[in-house]
């Protein structure tokens, strides 16, 4: 018999078909675990987590999504990897089945194969972080949804909408449509969590509803080769399909992670799960809460791993840092004097011990700040100070959100900054300014006003724009100022004209 390939499975989507429900009564009994003694100290295992689960359980929810056709494209791609970084994680084998799974649900431009139009349903987990009903879950739980419902711990079902989502970290923020006050949980400090610490996962495995499991932290800083921001907490607490988006608690009842994926040869639990650390999730959630999208700082370098041979060639004592292979024109890196062949050893006071650490540090930097970067060049260490800018590459502004009548950024546009490639592809002259309309969603506010692929957005609210991120900021400002429409200056070929797009 052939061995089945091992795979990493994102554990949110449990598509529901006909099921047989067996009503059983399970008698539970308390189990007391004796303390374990060592020569130097004793480790006391908790007798029960019942009080903790009682306290935090009401804030954990199940999430049900529906989409009118399972053949719809996913609204966003998932965690693009750094160029050239396709190294397999030890023990994690890439295989066609896994790649097909990712492309089916998350790959940009890929359509999930289905037997035809039908009503698709899926389930996942989440947790409330604010009495107003803000719910944290995974992006892939809600990415394809036309309708979202949140099932509370008391069994009530309430509608919810997407407040914002970030496919690169697989975090989404929902808002329950209700005026009532909800029980909620708080984030803890995941940086203090150690390998061996007890953890509790609560979620909705296989659609069963509130289910608590326990285990320990098995490892920190796991990279499962999903993208540049991988920094997972590995746990052995059993999580399964439907657990995705649920909270990972420490023994104080604070959330230290968002359960996201499992490593499994069969799709079931084998004791290897992954959670996004709270320290990372909180930063993303704060931006989603404030503006609905995530703006990341941009350095403008292509990097590669420093192998032992490369370290020796550059006169470095050992393999460490990130080797700059290319610098983008007019980027913060170029403006600060960074050149190909530099090895980045530190960023804003943090050591860059390996290549994959740099993108995380850059992404968390504050836009507009001058950041000190330690560089190894010509056998000595120097410091350069780039001013961080927002990401200037393709940015999607709620282009495929199914929440048509919610959210300020639901304009129906897919936009790109004007770089050399886009200018060549669309025949745009070097003197043209603005941002490029790549796609217009049918039936969207942008489509209703006649915007077309190839149009340039020159101004938003009479202010020039040169990146999608800048447009996002201006549109959100207009929305927060209670404007009903946003004013755009559009250039089409040699003609310019103003249009207004409705925000709500």
C-alpha positions in Angstrom: 0.0 0.0 0.0 1.4 3.4 -0.9 1.9 6.0 1.8 -0.4 9.0 1.6 1.4 12.3 1.2 1.6 14.5 4.3 0.0 17.9 3.9 -0.8 21.1 5.7 -4.5 21.8 5.8 -6.1 25.1 6.6 -8.8 24.0 9.0 -11.6 26.3 8.5 -13.8 25.1 5.7 -16.2 22.3 6.5 -18.6 22.0 3.6 -21.8 20.5 4.7 -23.7 17.9 2.9 -26.3 15.4 4.2 -25.3 14.2 7.7 -26.6 11.6 10.1 -27.0 13.0 13.6 -26.6 10.6 16.4 -27.9 11.8 19.7 -25.7 10.5 22.5 -25.4 11.3 26.2 -21.8 11.5 27.5 -21.2 11.3 31.2 -18.1 13.2 32.1 -15.9 12.7 35.1 -13.2 14.8 36.6 -9.7 13.5 36.2 -7.0 14.5 38.6 -3.4 14.6 37.3 -0.7 14.0 39.8 2.3 16.3 39.9 5.4 15.1 38.2 8.6 15.5 40.2 12.1 16.0 38.9 15.5 16.2 40.7 15.4 20.0 40.7 11.7 21.0 40.8 8.2 19.7 40.4 5.8 20.5 37.5 2.2 20.6 38.6 -0.4 19.8 36.0 -3.8 21.5 36.4 -6.6 19.4 37.8 -9.1 21.0 35.5 -9.6 23.8 33.0 -13.4 23.9 33.6 -13.4 27.4 35.3 -11.4 28.9 32.5 -13.6 27.4 29.8 -16.7 28.6 31.6 -15.2 32.1 31.8 -14.1 32.5 28.1 -16.5 30.1 26.4 -19.3 32.7 25.9 -17.0 34.8 23.7 -16.2 32.0 21.3 -18.5 31.7 18.3 -19.1 29.4 15.4 -19.2 31.0 11.9 -21.4 29.8 9.0 -20.9 31.1 5.5 -22.9 30.7 2.4 -21.9 31.4 -1.2 -24.4 31.2 -4.1 -21.9 29.4 -6.3 -19.0 27.3 -5.1 -17.3 28.1 -8.4 -16.6 31.7 -7.4 -13.1 32.9 -7.2 -11.5 33.6 -3.9 -11.4 37.3 -3.2 -7.7 37.5 -2.5 -4.5 35.5 -2.9 -2.9 33.9 0.1 0.5 34.8 1.5 2.8 35.2 -1.5 6.2 33.9 -0.9 9.4 35.9 -1.3 10.9 35.7 -4.7 13.2 32.7 -5.0 12.3 31.4 -1.6 10.8 28.0 -2.3 12.8 26.0 0.2 10.7 23.1 1.7 10.3 23.1 5.4 12.0 20.1 6.9 9.3 17.4 7.2 6.8 19.4 5.2 6.5 18.0 1.7 5.0 20.1 -1.0 2.9 17.9 -3.3 0.4 18.5 -6.1 -2.6 17.7 -3.8 -1.6 20.5 -1.4 -0.9 22.9 -4.2 -4.2 22.2 -5.7 -5.9 22.8 -2.4 -4.3 26.2 -2.0 -5.0 27.3 -5.6 -8.6 26.1 -5.3 -9.5 28.2 -2.3 -6.9 31.0 -2.3 -4.8 31.3 -5.4 -5.1 34.5 -7.3 -6.8 34.0 -10.7 -7.7 30.4 -9.9 -11.3 29.1 -9.9 -12.4 26.3 -7.6 -13.7 23.4 -9.7 -17.3 22.5 -8.8 -20.0 20.4 -10.4 -21.9 23.5 -11.2 -23.8 26.4 -9.6 -25.1 25.5 -6.2 -25.5 26.9 -2.7 -22.2 26.2 -0.9 -21.9 26.3 2.9 -18.9 26.3 5.2 -18.2 26.6 8.8 -15.4 27.9 11.0 -14.7 29.5 14.3 -14.1 32.9 15.8 -14.0 34.9 19.0 -15.5 38.3 20.2 -12.9 40.9 21.2 -15.2 43.9 21.9 -18.6 44.3 23.5 -19.9 45.9 20.3 -19.5 42.5 18.5 -16.2 42.6 16.7 -15.2 39.0 15.8 -11.8 37.7 14.9 -11.5 34.8 12.5 -9.4 33.6 9.6 -9.5 35.2 6.2 -10.1 31.9 4.5 -13.2 31.3 6.6 -15.0 34.2 5.0 -13.2 34.9 1.8 -15.8 33.3 -0.5 -18.8 34.2 1.5 -22.0 35.9 0.2 -23.6 35.6 3.6 -22.1 35.3 7.1 -23.8 34.2 10.3 -22.3 34.0 13.7 -23.7 31.3 16.1 -23.3 32.5 19.7 -22.5 30.2 22.6 -26.1 30.4 23.7 -27.3 29.0 20.4 -28.6 32.3 18.8 -27.6 33.0 15.2 -26.9 36.6 14.1 -25.9 38.1 10.8 -22.4 39.5 10.4 -20.4 41.5 7.9 -16.7 41.8 7.0 -15.1 44.8 8.7 -11.8 44.0 7.0 -9.5 41.1 6.0 -5.8 40.5 5.4 -5.1 37.4 3.2 -1.3 37.7 3.8 -1.7 36.8 7.5 -5.0 35.0 7.1 -6.8 37.3 9.6 -10.3 38.7 9.2 -12.4 41.0 11.4 -16.2 40.7 11.4 -18.9 42.9 12.8 -22.1 41.3 14.3 -25.1 43.2 13.1 -26.7 43.9 16.5 -26.9 46.7 19.1 -26.6 44.4 22.1 -23.5 44.1 24.3 -21.5 40.9 23.9 -19.1 39.0 26.2 -15.6 39.3 24.9 -12.0 38.1 25.5 -8.7 39.9 25.6 -5.4 39.3 23.9 -2.4 38.3 26.0 1.3 38.6 25.4 2.3 35.8 23.1 6.0 36.8 23.3 6.1 35.4 26.8 4.6 32.0 25.9 7.2 29.3 26.1 7.6 25.9 24.6 6.0 23.5 27.1 3.3 26.0 28.3 -0.3 24.7 28.6 -2.8 26.0 26.0 -6.5 25.6 25.5 -8.2 25.7 22.0 -11.9 26.3 21.7 -13.7 26.1 18.4 -16.2 24.5 16.1 -14.6 21.3 14.7 -16.7 19.5 12.1 -19.6 21.8 12.9 -20.1 20.3 16.3 -20.1 23.7 18.1 -18.1 24.8 21.2 -15.4 22.2 21.8 -12.5 22.7 24.1 -9.2 20.8 23.7 -5.9 21.2 25.6 -2.2 20.7 24.9 1.1 22.4 25.1 3.1 24.8 22.9 5.4 22.5 20.9 7.5 25.1 19.1 7.7 28.8 18.3 8.5 30.7 15.1 7.4 28.0 12.8 7.7 28.7 9.0 5.3 26.5 7.0 6.5 28.0 3.7 3.2 29.9 3.2 4.7 33.3 2.8 7.1 36.0 4.1 5.1 36.6 7.3 5.1 33.0 8.6 5.8 33.0 12.4 3.4 30.4 13.8 3.0 28.9 17.2 3.0 25.1 16.9 0.7 23.3 19.4 -0.4 19.7 20.0 -3.9 20.6 21.3 -6.2 18.8 18.9 -7.7 21.0 16.3 -9.6 19.9 13.2 -11.5 21.2 10.2 -13.8 23.9 11.4 -11.5 25.1 14.2 -9.9 27.7 12.0 -10.2 31.2 13.3 -10.8 30.0 16.9 -8.8 31.3 19.9 -5.8 29.7 21.5 -5.8 30.6 25.2 -3.1 30.5 27.9 -3.9 29.3 31.4 -4.9 32.9 32.4 -7.7 32.9 29.8 -6.0 35.4 27.5 -5.8 34.8 23.7 -2.2 34.2 22.6 -3.0 32.9 19.1 -5.5 32.4 16.3 -5.8 28.8 15.2 -5.2 28.5 11.5 -3.7 25.3 10.1 -2.9 21.7 10.9 -0.2 19.4 9.6 -1.8 16.1 8.7 -1.3 13.0 6.4 -5.1 12.5 6.3 -6.8 15.8 6.9 -7.5 14.9 10.6 -5.6 15.9 13.7 -2.2 14.2 14.4 -1.1 16.6 17.1 0.5 19.3 15.0 -1.4 22.5 14.7 -0.5 26.1 14.0 -1.7 29.4 15.3 -1.0 33.0 14.3 0.7 34.7 17.4 -1.4 37.3 19.2 1.5 39.8 18.8 1.1 39.6 15.0 -2.7 39.3 15.0 -3.3 42.3 17.2 -1.4 44.7 14.9 -3.4 43.4 11.9 -6.7 43.7 13.7 -6.0 47.2 14.9 -5.6 48.3 11.2 -8.7 46.3 10.1 -10.7 48.0 12.8 -9.5 51.5 12.0 -9.5 51.4 8.2 -10.7 48.0 6.9 -7.4 47.2 5.2 -3.8 46.7 6.2 -1.1 49.1 5.1 2.4 47.7 5.3 5.7 49.5 5.2 7.9 48.8 2.2 11.7 48.8 1.9 12.1 47.9 -1.8 14.7 45.1 -1.8 14.8 41.6 -3.1 16.6 39.3 -0.7 18.0 35.8 -0.5 19.3 33.5 2.1 23.0 33.8 3.2 24.4 30.4 2.8 27.7 29.4 4.5 29.5 29.7 1.1 28.0 33.2 0.6 28.9 34.2 4.1 32.5 33.2 3.4 32.6 35.0 0.1 31.4 38.3 1.7 33.8 37.9 4.7 31.0 37.4 7.2 31.8 35.3 10.3 28.8 32.9 9.8 25.6 32.4 7.9 23.2 35.2 9.0 21.2 38.2 7.8 19.5 38.8 4.4 21.5 39.3 1.2 20.2 42.1 -1.0 20.0 40.8 -4.6 18.1 43.7 -6.2 16.9 47.2 -5.1 13.8 48.7 -6.6 14.1 52.1 -8.3 13.1 55.1 -6.2 12.4 52.8 -3.2 13.2 53.7 0.5 16.2 51.3 0.2 17.6 53.0 -2.9 17.1 56.5 -1.5 19.0 55.4 1.7 21.9 54.0 -0.3 21.3 50.3 0.0 22.8 48.4 -3.0 22.8 44.8 -4.3 25.4 42.8 -2.4 24.6 44.4 1.0 23.8 42.0 3.8 21.1 43.3 6.2 22.1 42.2 9.7 19.7 44.4 11.7 16.5 46.4 11.3 15.3 49.1 13.8 17.3 47.6 16.7 16.2 44.0 15.9 18.7 41.3 14.8 18.1 39.8 11.4 19.4 36.3 12.2 17.8 34.8 9.1 16.3 36.0 5.8 12.7 35.3 6.7 12.8 37.6 9.7 13.3 40.7 7.6 9.9 40.9 5.8 8.1 40.6 9.2 10.2 43.4 10.7 9.7 45.6 7.7 5.9 45.0 7.6 5.5 46.0 11.2 7.5 49.2 10.8 5.6 52.5 11.0 5.1 54.3 7.7 7.0 57.6 7.6 9.5 56.6 10.3 13.2 56.8 9.7 14.6 53.3 10.6 18.1 52.3 11.3 19.3 49.3 9.2 22.6 47.6 10.0 24.4 46.7 6.7 27.5 44.4 6.1 29.4 45.9 3.2 33.1 45.5 2.2 34.1 43.7 5.3 32.6 46.1 7.8 29.2 47.1 9.4 27.6 50.4 8.6 24.2 51.9 9.4 21.8 53.4 6.9 18.5 55.2 7.6 15.7 54.7 5.0 12.3 56.4 5.5 9.6 53.8 5.4 6.9 54.1 2.7 3.6 52.2 2.2 3.6 49.2 -0.1 3.4 50.4 -3.7 2.5 47.2 -5.5 -0.9 45.9 -6.5 -3.6 46.5 -3.9 -7.1 45.3 -4.0 -9.7 47.7 -2.6 -12.6 45.4 -1.6 -12.9 44.4 -5.2 -14.6 41.2 -4.7 -16.3 41.7 -1.3 -19.7 40.1 -1.2 -20.9 42.6 1.4 -22.2 45.0 -1.2 -23.9 47.4 1.1 -21.3 47.5 3.9 -17.9 49.1 4.2 -16.5 52.3 2.9 -14.1 50.7 0.4 -16.6 48.6 -1.5 -16.0 50.5 -4.8 -15.4 47.4 -7.0 -11.8 48.3 -8.1 -8.6 46.4 -8.5 -5.8 48.9 -8.7 -2.0 48.9 -9.4 0.7 51.5 -9.0 2.3 52.7 -12.3 5.6 50.9 -12.6 7.7 50.1 -15.7 5.8 46.8 -16.4 2.3 48.3 -16.2 3.3 51.3 -18.3 4.6 48.9 -21.0 1.6 46.6 -20.8 -1.0 49.3 -21.1 1.0 51.7 -23.3 1.1 54.4 -20.7 3.5 57.3 -21.2 6.3 58.1 -18.8 4.7 61.5 -18.0 1.3 60.0 -17.0 0.6 60.0 -13.3 -2.0 58.3 -11.0 -2.9 54.7 -10.3 -4.1 52.1 -12.9 -7.6 50.5 -12.9 -6.8 46.8 -13.6 -10.4 45.4 -13.1 -13.9 46.7 -12.4 -16.4 44.5 -10.7 -19.7 44.3 -12.6 -22.5 46.0 -10.7 -20.2 47.9 -8.4 -20.3 51.7 -7.8 -17.3 52.0 -10.1 -19.0 50.1 -12.9 -22.2 52.1 -12.5 -20.2 55.3 -13.2 -18.5 53.9 -16.2 -15.0 53.2 -15.0 -13.1 50.8 -17.2 -9.9 48.7 -17.2 -7.0 50.9 -18.3 -8.4 54.1 -16.7 -6.1 56.2 -14.5 -7.2 57.6 -11.2 -5.3 60.9 -11.0 -6.9 62.4 -7.9 -9.0 61.4 -5.0 -10.9 64.2 -3.2 -8.8 66.7 -5.3 -5.5 65.2 -4.0 -3.0 63.4 -6.2 -2.6 59.7 -5.8 0.3 57.5 -6.9 -0.3 54.3 -4.9 -3.4 52.2 -4.1 -2.5 52.6 -0.4 -2.8 56.4 -0.7 -6.2 56.1 -2.3 -7.3 53.7 0.5 -6.3 56.3 3.1 -8.2 59.2 1.3 -11.4 57.1 0.8 -11.4 56.0 4.4 -11.0 59.6 5.5 -14.0 60.6 3.4 -16.0 57.8 4.9 -15.0 58.7 8.5 -16.1 62.3 7.7 -19.5 61.0 6.9 -19.3 61.7 3.2 -21.8 59.9 1.1 -19.6 60.0 -2.1 -15.9 60.3 -3.0 -14.7 62.5 -5.8 -12.3 61.0 -8.4 -10.4 62.6 -11.3 -10.2 60.0 -14.1 -7.9 60.1 -17.1 -8.8 58.0 -20.2 -6.4 58.3 -23.0 -5.9 62.1 -23.4 -9.1 63.2 -21.7 -9.8 63.8 -18.0 -13.1 64.0 -16.2 -14.5 63.9 -12.6 -16.7 61.2 -11.3 -18.3 60.5 -7.9 -18.6 57.1 -6.3 -21.1 56.4 -3.6 -19.6 55.1 -0.3 -22.6 53.8 1.5 
